[in-house]
Amino acid sequence: MNRLARIARYLTLLPRLGFANALAVAHYRRQWSRCRLEELRTLGNASADGAWWNCETTAPALKVAPALANAIAARAEAICAGKFERFGDAEIDEGEGPQWHKGVYAESGQQHFTHVKINAIAGEDIKLTWDLSRMHWAPRLALAACITSGEARTRYLARLNHLTTDWLTHNAFQRGANWACAHEVSLRGIQLLLTSMILEKHLGFTASKTLISLMEQSWKRVFAVRAYARAQHNNHSLAEHLFLVYAAAFLKQYAVYIAPSSTRNTLERQLAPLIDSLIMADGGSVMYSSNYHRVFCDMLSIGKLFDEHFALGLFSDARIASKSHAAFDFLNALIEPISGKMPLLGHNDGSLHCLQFSKFHDCWPSLLFMSAVFGFAAPAHTKHSEDNVWLFGHIPTYASENPLLTNAFRCFDHFGLAVFNNSHYRAYVKYPRNQFRPAQCDFLHLDLWVGGRNILRDGGTYSYNSPIPSPCDDVTEAAAHNAPTLTDGQPIPKLSAFLYAYWPNARVKQIGDSLTMEVPLTDGNSLHRRIDFTTITITLTDHVTSSHPWCVAFHGDITTTHAASSVLTNA
């Protein structure tokens, strides 16, 4: 696509992107290119002024169930030994002092964040640097300190002090890769707010001057680009806005008024409309991603915890209550009920924000966390997750039945997802309903689970910076999904890494347990798929209207293909 054609296509998308959003993005890029954000200078000494978290306490140990206590202590002991979970999964040994900047970002610590080039070198994924600096370890150490006493409590608090002090030593205010993204600053701030909330409630601690200074600097960094965050209309919008609202409330506790009351009031008034716009009518998130939907649910739960703690009353808004319940219902539908996992639809950066003590792919803790915080009835089969997620003192209730475990066919038509479930298998069909910016060419993708195993699957999208960059190597593209597609190029060209030139919308008809779908592409091409579900089989009938050659792609677990063949036929 030549430059003029690219500009013309971009202009046709402007109404859907939103003119105000496009202007906000353009203004942000102008600020960045002209280094206008360098006005965010350090306003004081960035080194710690002694202990961040006071270790002198005689508060009794918080009583929790033995299984959960063991899980909390085990994670804290691992962190004390220098072992951290990368993206909530693989354990990595960082030693006493972690390497806060990975790879080419090792020298970024002294640069102003506007001079740090992100993902400029193929294969140097910035997420490997950002993950550890999200400080997921901080509330876990704090919680471990609360449920213990004596030498163990002292050790966990000492480790918390050491890590936070060491982080600030290598990440001075507004310097380095860990300040380069306001979203990352927000996530780190949210984890520190959780840590402070836990220690304040159970051990009576107050914030140190260092922590207050860090929160001030973080708030200013995020506030400077708030219009850009809202223009993204995604997880950044929600996390950054939650941080701005509740970090201001935190600072107000210590007589630090980070902004005029009129500014704080405006941010608070904007929260409900923002959440209402990010969660669609069927409960799906605007990002068309299963993992990011889970992120939205975790963030809503954390937001409600903050709202209760700071007594702002913002979550009493009927719009937030309604959309939160819809999001909870959608998350329940996404989770495969035997394994507790879910299909990897859409982008997945390994985000995990609830305080769970099981691996990333275990999704039940997020569901149970949300049910407990909001007072929703959780599916009965999630009860065992009480052993591996901290519910902040909330007591969950359980539904007597889960209709998604019986024979069921549900369509979430705003998100573009059909879920078919029976006693033999569960199938998910992803079709495009691109009211908002699409992130993948997973049109008509089929995800099949048999006995809790993901037989036919989407590979998911973990890295935003492939070591071998090319237009077609990304698993966002059509050939990476279980669907009909063209073989001599991509069905939809891209204008940039995260922006497709055309946003297709499927025509879908459901008759009984059959789905007939058509996806119009460009140049008169279209994808067609009919799926007939029966108790023990799924029959696919595919064709493509095009002069181009086409195929049907299938991705799955080669060790269990026999299980797929017993369920699936292709006509």
C-alpha positions as CSV (number, residue, x, y, z in Angstrom):
1,M,0.0,0.0,0.0
2,N,1.6,3.3,-1.1
3,R,1.7,6.4,1.1
4,L,-1.2,8.1,-0.6
5,A,-3.4,5.0,-0.3
6,R,-2.4,4.6,3.3
7,I,-3.4,8.2,4.1
8,A,-6.7,7.8,2.3
9,R,-7.5,4.6,4.2
10,Y,-6.5,6.3,7.5
11,L,-8.9,9.2,6.7
12,T,-11.8,6.8,6.1
13,L,-11.1,5.2,9.5
14,L,-11.1,8.6,11.4
15,P,-14.9,8.6,12.2
16,R,-14.5,5.2,13.8
17,L,-11.3,6.0,15.6
18,G,-12.9,9.3,16.8
19,F,-11.8,12.7,15.7
20,A,-11.1,13.8,19.3
21,N,-9.1,10.6,19.9
22,A,-7.0,11.2,16.7
23,L,-6.3,14.8,17.8
24,A,-5.3,13.6,21.2
25,V,-2.9,11.1,19.8
26,A,-1.4,13.6,17.3
27,H,-0.9,16.1,20.2
28,Y,0.8,13.5,22.3
29,R,3.2,12.5,19.5
30,R,4.0,16.2,18.9
31,Q,4.8,16.6,22.6
32,W,7.0,13.6,22.5
33,S,8.9,14.5,19.3
34,R,9.5,18.0,20.6
35,C,10.4,16.7,24.1
36,R,7.7,18.8,25.7
37,L,7.3,16.1,28.3
38,E,10.8,16.9,29.6
39,E,9.1,19.5,31.8
40,L,8.5,16.5,34.1
41,R,11.8,17.0,36.0
42,T,12.6,15.5,39.4
43,L,11.3,17.7,42.2
44,G,13.5,16.3,44.9
45,N,15.9,13.6,45.8
46,A,15.0,10.3,44.2
47,S,16.8,8.2,46.8
48,A,15.0,6.5,49.7
49,D,15.0,8.3,53.0
50,G,15.3,5.2,55.2
51,A,12.7,2.5,55.4
52,W,9.7,2.7,53.0
53,W,7.8,0.3,55.2
54,N,8.2,0.5,58.9
55,C,9.3,-2.9,60.3
56,E,8.5,-2.1,64.0
57,T,5.1,-3.6,64.7
58,T,3.5,-5.8,67.3
59,A,0.2,-6.3,65.5
60,P,-1.1,-9.9,65.8
61,A,-0.8,-12.2,62.7
62,L,-3.8,-12.0,60.4
63,K,-5.6,-15.4,60.4
64,V,-6.2,-17.1,57.0
65,A,-7.0,-20.6,56.0
66,P,-4.0,-22.9,56.2
67,A,-3.8,-23.8,52.5
68,L,-3.8,-20.1,51.5
69,A,-1.4,-19.2,54.3
70,N,1.0,-21.8,53.0
71,A,0.7,-20.5,49.4
72,I,1.3,-16.9,50.5
73,A,4.4,-17.8,52.6
74,A,5.8,-20.0,49.8
75,R,5.7,-17.1,47.3
76,A,7.2,-14.7,49.9
77,E,10.0,-17.1,50.6
78,A,10.7,-17.5,46.9
79,I,10.9,-13.7,46.5
80,C,13.3,-13.5,49.5
81,A,15.4,-16.1,47.8
82,G,15.5,-13.9,44.6
83,K,13.0,-15.9,42.6
84,F,10.3,-14.0,40.8
85,E,7.5,-15.1,38.5
86,R,7.8,-13.7,35.0
87,F,4.3,-12.8,33.6
88,G,2.8,-14.7,36.5
89,D,4.2,-18.0,35.2
90,A,7.9,-19.1,34.7
91,E,10.1,-18.6,37.8
92,I,13.3,-16.7,37.1
93,D,16.2,-16.2,39.5
94,E,17.1,-12.5,39.9
95,G,19.1,-12.8,43.1
96,E,19.2,-10.3,45.9
97,G,19.2,-7.3,43.6
98,P,17.2,-7.8,40.4
99,Q,18.3,-6.5,37.0
100,W,15.6,-3.8,36.6
101,H,16.6,-3.0,33.0
102,K,17.0,-6.0,30.6
103,G,19.0,-6.2,27.4
104,V,19.5,-2.9,25.5
105,Y,17.6,-1.0,28.2
106,A,20.4,-1.6,30.7
107,E,21.9,1.9,29.9
108,S,18.6,3.7,30.0
109,G,18.5,4.5,33.7
110,Q,20.1,7.9,33.4
111,Q,18.1,9.0,30.3
112,H,15.0,11.1,30.5
113,F,12.1,8.8,29.6
114,T,11.4,10.8,26.4
115,H,14.9,9.7,25.0
116,V,14.4,6.0,25.6
117,K,13.6,4.2,22.3
118,I,11.1,1.4,22.9
119,N,11.2,-1.8,20.9
120,A,13.6,-0.2,18.3
121,I,15.7,-3.3,18.0
122,A,14.1,-6.5,16.8
123,G,13.7,-9.1,19.6
124,E,14.4,-6.7,22.5
125,D,11.0,-6.8,24.0
126,I,10.4,-4.0,26.5
127,K,7.9,-6.2,28.4
128,L,10.8,-8.2,29.9
129,T,12.0,-5.0,31.6
130,W,8.6,-3.7,32.5
131,D,7.2,-6.9,34.1
132,L,9.4,-7.0,37.2
133,S,9.0,-3.2,37.7
134,R,5.2,-3.6,37.8
135,M,6.0,-4.6,41.4
136,H,3.5,-7.5,41.7
137,W,5.9,-8.8,44.4
138,A,5.2,-5.9,46.7
139,P,1.7,-6.7,47.9
140,R,2.6,-10.4,48.1
141,L,5.4,-9.6,50.6
142,A,3.1,-7.3,52.5
143,L,0.4,-9.9,52.8
144,A,3.0,-12.5,53.9
145,A,4.1,-10.0,56.6
146,C,0.5,-9.6,57.8
147,I,-0.2,-13.3,58.2
148,T,3.0,-14.0,60.1
149,S,4.8,-12.5,63.1
150,G,8.3,-12.4,64.7
151,E,11.3,-13.2,62.6
152,A,9.3,-14.1,59.5
153,R,7.4,-10.8,59.4
154,T,10.7,-8.9,59.9
155,R,12.3,-10.8,57.0
156,Y,9.4,-10.2,54.6
157,L,9.3,-6.5,55.4
158,A,13.0,-6.1,55.2
159,R,12.9,-7.7,51.7
160,L,10.1,-5.4,50.7
161,N,12.2,-2.4,51.9
162,H,15.3,-3.7,50.1
163,L,13.5,-4.2,46.8
164,T,11.7,-0.9,46.7
165,T,14.8,1.0,47.7
166,D,16.9,-0.8,45.1
167,W,14.3,-0.2,42.4
168,L,14.4,3.6,43.1
169,T,18.2,3.6,43.2
170,H,18.2,2.3,39.6
171,N,15.0,4.1,38.4
172,A,15.3,7.8,39.4
173,F,12.2,9.9,38.9
174,Q,11.3,10.3,35.3
175,R,14.4,8.5,34.2
176,G,14.8,5.3,32.2
177,A,12.7,2.7,30.5
178,N,10.4,2.1,33.5
179,W,9.1,5.6,33.2
180,A,8.7,5.6,29.5
181,C,5.1,4.3,29.5
182,A,2.4,6.0,31.6
183,H,0.5,2.7,31.7
184,E,3.5,0.9,33.4
185,V,3.8,3.8,35.8
186,S,0.1,3.3,36.7
187,L,0.3,-0.4,37.1
188,R,3.3,0.0,39.4
189,G,1.4,2.7,41.4
190,I,-1.6,0.5,41.7
191,Q,0.5,-2.3,43.2
192,L,2.0,0.1,45.6
193,L,-1.4,1.4,46.6
194,L,-2.5,-2.2,47.3
195,T,0.6,-2.8,49.3
196,S,0.0,0.4,51.4
197,M,-3.7,-0.5,51.9
198,I,-2.8,-4.0,53.1
199,L,-0.1,-2.7,55.6
200,E,-2.2,0.2,56.8
201,K,-5.3,-2.0,57.4
202,H,-3.5,-4.9,59.1
203,L,-0.3,-3.5,60.6
204,G,-1.2,0.2,61.0
205,F,1.7,1.5,58.9
206,T,1.8,5.0,57.4
207,A,3.5,6.0,54.2
208,S,7.1,7.2,54.2
209,K,8.2,10.5,52.6
210,T,9.9,8.4,49.8
211,L,6.7,6.6,48.9
212,I,4.7,9.9,49.0
213,S,7.3,11.5,46.7
214,L,7.2,8.5,44.3
215,M,3.4,8.6,44.1
216,E,3.5,12.4,43.4
217,Q,6.0,11.9,40.6
218,S,4.0,9.0,39.2
219,W,0.8,10.9,39.3
220,K,2.3,13.8,37.4
221,R,3.8,11.5,34.8
222,V,0.4,9.9,34.1
223,F,-1.6,13.1,34.3
224,A,0.5,14.7,31.7
225,V,-0.7,12.3,29.0
226,R,-4.2,11.6,30.3
227,A,-5.9,12.7,27.0
228,Y,-3.7,10.2,25.1
229,A,-4.6,7.4,27.5
230,R,-8.3,8.0,27.0
231,A,-7.9,8.2,23.3
232,Q,-6.4,4.7,23.3
233,H,-9.8,3.4,24.5
234,N,-8.3,0.2,26.0
235,N,-6.7,-1.2,29.1
236,H,-4.4,1.9,29.3
237,S,-7.4,4.1,29.6
238,L,-8.9,2.2,32.6
239,A,-5.6,1.6,34.6
240,E,-4.3,5.1,34.2
241,H,-7.6,6.7,35.1
242,L,-8.0,4.4,38.2
243,F,-4.5,5.4,39.3
244,L,-5.1,9.1,38.9
245,V,-8.3,9.0,40.9
246,Y,-7.1,6.8,43.8
247,A,-3.5,8.0,44.0
248,A,-4.9,11.5,44.5
249,A,-7.1,10.1,47.3
250,F,-4.0,8.4,48.8
251,L,-2.0,11.5,48.7
252,K,-4.8,13.6,50.2
253,Q,-4.6,11.3,53.3
254,Y,-1.1,12.8,53.8
255,A,-2.2,16.4,53.2
256,V,-0.7,16.3,49.7
257,Y,-3.1,17.9,47.3
258,I,-1.6,16.8,44.0
259,A,-4.2,18.8,42.0
260,P,-6.9,21.4,42.6
261,S,-10.2,20.0,43.9
262,S,-11.9,20.8,40.6
263,T,-9.4,18.6,38.7
264,R,-9.9,15.7,41.1
265,N,-13.6,16.1,40.9
266,T,-13.5,16.0,37.1
267,L,-11.4,12.8,37.2
268,E,-13.9,11.2,39.6
269,R,-16.9,12.2,37.4
270,Q,-15.2,10.7,34.3
271,L,-14.8,7.3,35.8
272,A,-18.3,5.9,35.4
273,P,-18.7,7.0,31.7
274,L,-15.2,5.6,31.0
275,I,-16.1,2.2,32.4
276,D,-19.4,2.3,30.6
277,S,-17.7,2.8,27.3
278,L,-15.0,0.2,27.8
279,I,-17.4,-2.7,28.6
280,M,-19.9,-3.5,25.8
281,A,-23.6,-4.4,26.4
282,D,-22.9,-8.1,26.3
283,G,-20.1,-7.8,28.9
284,G,-17.2,-8.1,26.5
285,S,-14.4,-5.6,26.5
286,V,-13.7,-3.3,23.6
287,M,-10.3,-4.9,23.0
288,Y,-11.7,-8.2,21.6
289,S,-9.2,-10.1,23.8
290,S,-9.8,-12.8,26.4
291,N,-6.7,-11.9,28.4
292,Y,-7.4,-8.2,28.4
293,H,-11.0,-8.9,29.4
294,R,-9.6,-10.6,32.4
295,V,-7.4,-7.6,33.0
296,F,-10.5,-5.3,32.9
297,C,-12.2,-7.6,35.5
298,D,-9.2,-7.5,37.8
299,M,-8.9,-3.7,37.4
300,L,-12.6,-3.2,38.2
301,S,-12.2,-5.4,41.3
302,I,-9.2,-3.5,42.5
303,G,-10.9,-0.2,41.7
304,K,-13.8,-1.2,43.9
305,L,-11.4,-2.1,46.7
306,F,-9.8,1.3,46.5
307,D,-13.2,3.0,46.3
308,E,-14.2,1.3,49.6
309,H,-10.9,2.0,51.3
310,F,-10.9,5.7,50.4
311,A,-14.7,6.0,50.8
312,L,-15.2,7.9,47.5
313,G,-18.5,6.1,46.6
314,L,-17.8,6.2,42.9
315,F,-18.6,2.5,42.4
316,S,-22.2,3.0,43.6
317,D,-22.9,4.4,40.1
318,A,-25.5,2.2,38.4
319,R,-23.5,2.2,35.2
320,I,-20.4,0.7,36.9
321,A,-22.5,-1.9,38.7
322,S,-24.3,-3.0,35.6
323,K,-21.2,-3.2,33.4
324,S,-19.2,-4.9,36.1
325,H,-21.9,-7.6,36.4
326,A,-21.9,-8.1,32.6
327,A,-18.1,-8.3,32.5
328,F,-18.2,-10.9,35.2
329,D,-20.8,-13.0,33.3
330,F,-18.6,-12.7,30.2
331,L,-15.5,-13.8,32.0
332,N,-17.4,-16.8,33.4
333,A,-18.4,-17.8,29.8
334,L,-14.8,-17.5,28.6
335,I,-13.3,-19.9,31.2
336,E,-13.3,-23.5,30.2
337,P,-15.0,-25.2,33.3
338,I,-12.8,-28.3,33.6
339,S,-9.3,-26.7,33.3
340,G,-10.0,-23.2,34.6
341,K,-8.2,-21.8,31.5
342,M,-9.6,-19.9,28.6
343,P,-8.9,-19.6,24.9
344,L,-6.1,-17.1,23.9
345,L,-8.3,-14.8,21.8
346,G,-6.6,-11.6,20.8
347,H,-3.5,-10.0,22.3
348,N,-2.0,-11.4,25.5
349,D,0.9,-9.7,27.2
350,G,0.9,-11.8,30.3
351,S,-0.9,-9.2,32.4
352,L,-2.0,-10.6,35.8
353,H,-3.2,-8.2,38.6
354,C,-5.3,-10.0,41.2
355,L,-3.3,-11.5,44.2
356,Q,-3.4,-15.1,43.1
357,F,-0.9,-17.8,44.1
358,S,-1.3,-20.1,41.2
359,K,0.0,-19.9,37.6
360,F,-1.1,-17.3,35.1
361,H,-3.3,-19.6,33.0
362,D,-5.5,-20.4,36.0
363,C,-8.4,-17.9,35.5
364,W,-10.7,-19.0,38.3
365,P,-9.0,-16.8,40.9
366,S,-9.9,-13.6,38.9
367,L,-13.5,-14.8,38.6
368,L,-13.7,-15.6,42.4
369,F,-12.0,-12.3,43.2
370,M,-14.5,-10.3,41.3
371,S,-17.4,-12.3,42.7
372,A,-16.3,-11.7,46.2
373,V,-15.5,-7.9,45.8
374,F,-18.8,-7.1,44.0
375,G,-21.0,-9.6,45.8
376,F,-21.8,-11.7,42.7
377,A,-22.5,-15.4,43.1
378,A,-19.5,-17.4,41.8
379,P,-19.8,-20.8,40.1
380,A,-19.6,-23.6,42.7
381,H,-16.6,-25.2,41.0
382,T,-14.5,-22.2,41.8
383,K,-14.6,-22.7,45.5
384,H,-11.2,-24.5,45.6
385,S,-9.6,-21.2,44.4
386,E,-10.1,-19.8,47.9
387,D,-6.8,-21.6,48.6
388,N,-4.9,-19.5,46.1
389,V,-6.3,-16.0,45.9
390,W,-6.5,-13.2,48.4
391,L,-10.0,-11.7,48.6
392,F,-9.1,-8.8,50.9
393,G,-11.5,-10.1,53.6
394,H,-14.5,-10.4,51.3
395,I,-16.5,-13.6,51.7
396,P,-17.7,-15.2,48.4
397,T,-21.1,-16.7,47.8
398,Y,-21.7,-19.5,45.3
399,A,-24.4,-20.3,42.8
400,S,-26.1,-23.7,43.1
401,E,-25.9,-24.2,39.4
402,N,-23.8,-22.9,36.5
403,P,-25.9,-22.9,33.3
404,L,-22.6,-22.8,31.2
405,L,-21.9,-26.4,32.4
406,T,-25.0,-27.8,30.8
407,N,-25.8,-28.0,27.1
408,A,-25.8,-24.4,26.1
409,F,-25.3,-22.2,23.1
410,R,-24.6,-18.6,23.9
411,C,-23.7,-15.7,21.5
412,F,-22.1,-12.5,22.7
413,D,-22.8,-10.6,19.6
414,H,-21.2,-7.2,20.5
415,F,-17.9,-8.9,21.2
416,G,-18.3,-11.4,18.4
417,L,-18.1,-14.8,20.3
418,A,-20.3,-17.9,20.2
419,V,-19.8,-20.5,22.9
420,F,-21.2,-24.0,22.5
421,N,-21.0,-26.4,25.5
422,N,-22.1,-29.9,26.1
423,S,-20.8,-32.9,28.1
424,H,-18.4,-34.0,25.3
425,Y,-16.7,-30.7,24.4
426,R,-16.7,-26.9,24.5
427,A,-16.2,-24.8,21.4
428,Y,-15.6,-21.1,20.9
429,V,-16.2,-19.3,17.6
430,K,-14.7,-15.8,17.2
431,Y,-16.3,-13.7,14.5
432,P,-15.6,-10.0,13.8
433,R,-17.9,-7.3,15.3
434,N,-15.4,-4.5,14.9
435,Q,-17.1,-1.5,16.3
436,F,-13.8,-0.7,17.9
437,R,-10.2,-1.2,16.7
438,P,-9.5,-4.8,15.8
439,A,-6.1,-6.3,16.9
440,Q,-6.1,-9.7,15.1
441,C,-7.3,-11.4,11.8
442,D,-8.9,-14.2,13.8
443,F,-12.0,-14.1,11.7
444,L,-14.1,-17.3,12.1
445,H,-11.5,-18.9,14.4
446,L,-12.6,-22.1,16.1
447,D,-11.2,-23.0,19.6
448,L,-12.0,-26.6,20.6
449,W,-11.7,-28.1,24.1
450,V,-12.2,-31.8,24.9
451,G,-12.0,-33.0,28.5
452,G,-10.4,-29.7,29.6
453,R,-7.6,-29.9,27.0
454,N,-7.3,-27.2,24.3
455,I,-7.2,-29.4,21.2
456,L,-7.6,-26.7,18.5
457,R,-6.3,-23.4,19.7
458,D,-5.2,-19.9,18.9
459,G,-1.5,-19.5,19.7
460,G,-2.1,-16.2,21.4
461,T,0.0,-13.0,21.0
462,Y,2.7,-12.6,23.6
463,S,5.5,-10.4,22.0
464,Y,5.1,-7.0,20.4
465,N,8.6,-7.1,19.1
466,S,9.4,-10.3,17.2
467,P,13.1,-11.1,16.7
468,I,12.4,-11.7,13.0
469,P,10.2,-8.8,11.9
470,S,8.2,-9.2,8.7
471,P,4.6,-8.4,7.7
472,C,3.5,-12.0,8.1
473,D,5.3,-13.5,11.0
474,D,3.0,-12.2,13.8
475,V,0.4,-14.6,15.2
476,T,-2.1,-11.8,14.9
477,E,-2.3,-12.7,11.2
478,A,-4.9,-14.9,9.6
479,A,-2.9,-18.1,9.0
480,A,-2.2,-18.3,12.8
481,H,-5.9,-19.2,13.5
482,N,-8.2,-22.1,12.8
483,A,-10.2,-20.5,10.0
484,P,-10.4,-20.2,6.2
485,T,-8.0,-17.6,4.7
486,L,-6.2,-16.5,1.6
487,T,-2.8,-18.1,0.9
488,D,-1.1,-15.4,-1.1
489,G,-1.1,-12.5,1.3
490,Q,-3.0,-11.1,4.3
491,P,-6.8,-10.6,4.0
492,I,-6.4,-7.1,5.6
493,P,-3.4,-4.8,5.2
494,K,-2.1,-2.9,8.2
495,L,-1.5,0.8,8.5
496,S,0.6,0.4,11.6
497,A,1.5,-2.3,14.1
498,F,-1.8,-1.9,15.9
499,L,-4.1,-0.6,13.2
500,Y,-5.7,-2.5,10.4
501,A,-6.7,-0.7,7.2
502,Y,-10.2,-2.2,7.1
503,W,-12.5,-3.4,9.9
504,P,-14.8,-6.2,8.7
505,N,-18.1,-7.0,10.2
506,A,-19.5,-10.5,10.0
507,R,-23.0,-11.5,8.8
508,V,-24.1,-14.2,11.2
509,K,-27.2,-16.4,11.3
510,Q,-28.0,-18.9,14.0
511,I,-30.5,-21.6,13.4
512,G,-30.8,-24.1,16.2
513,D,-27.3,-25.4,16.9
514,S,-25.9,-24.2,13.6
515,L,-24.0,-21.0,12.7
516,T,-23.7,-19.5,9.2
517,M,-21.1,-16.7,8.9
518,E,-19.8,-14.5,6.2
519,V,-16.9,-12.0,6.6
520,P,-16.6,-9.4,3.7
521,L,-13.0,-8.5,3.1
522,T,-11.6,-6.0,0.6
523,D,-11.7,-6.2,-3.3
524,G,-14.9,-8.4,-3.3
525,N,-13.3,-11.2,-1.3
526,S,-15.2,-12.8,1.6
527,L,-14.8,-15.7,4.0
528,H,-17.7,-18.2,4.6
529,R,-18.0,-20.8,7.4
530,R,-20.9,-22.9,8.5
531,I,-20.6,-24.8,11.8
532,D,-23.1,-27.5,12.7
533,F,-22.8,-28.6,16.3
534,T,-24.2,-32.0,17.5
535,T,-23.7,-33.9,20.8
536,I,-20.5,-35.6,19.6
537,T,-19.5,-33.9,16.4
538,I,-18.7,-30.5,14.9
539,T,-19.0,-30.1,11.1
540,L,-17.3,-27.2,9.3
541,T,-18.2,-26.2,5.8
542,D,-15.9,-23.5,4.5
543,H,-15.4,-21.6,1.3
544,V,-13.9,-18.3,0.2
545,T,-15.3,-16.0,-2.5
546,S,-12.2,-14.9,-4.2
547,S,-10.0,-15.4,-7.3
548,H,-7.1,-15.9,-5.0
549,P,-6.1,-19.4,-3.7
550,W,-7.3,-20.2,-0.2
551,C,-6.9,-22.8,2.5
552,V,-8.1,-23.6,6.0
553,A,-5.6,-23.4,8.8
554,F,-5.6,-25.6,11.9
555,H,-3.4,-25.2,15.0
556,G,-3.5,-27.6,17.9
557,D,-1.9,-30.0,20.2
558,I,-0.3,-32.8,18.0
559,T,-0.3,-35.2,21.0
560,T,-4.1,-35.1,21.1
561,T,-5.1,-34.8,17.5
562,H,-6.9,-38.1,17.8
563,A,-9.3,-36.5,20.2
564,A,-10.0,-33.7,17.8
565,S,-10.7,-36.1,14.9
566,S,-13.3,-37.8,17.0
567,V,-15.2,-34.6,17.3
568,L,-14.4,-32.5,14.2
569,T,-15.2,-33.1,10.5
570,N,-14.6,-30.7,7.6
571,A,-16.9,-30.6,4.6
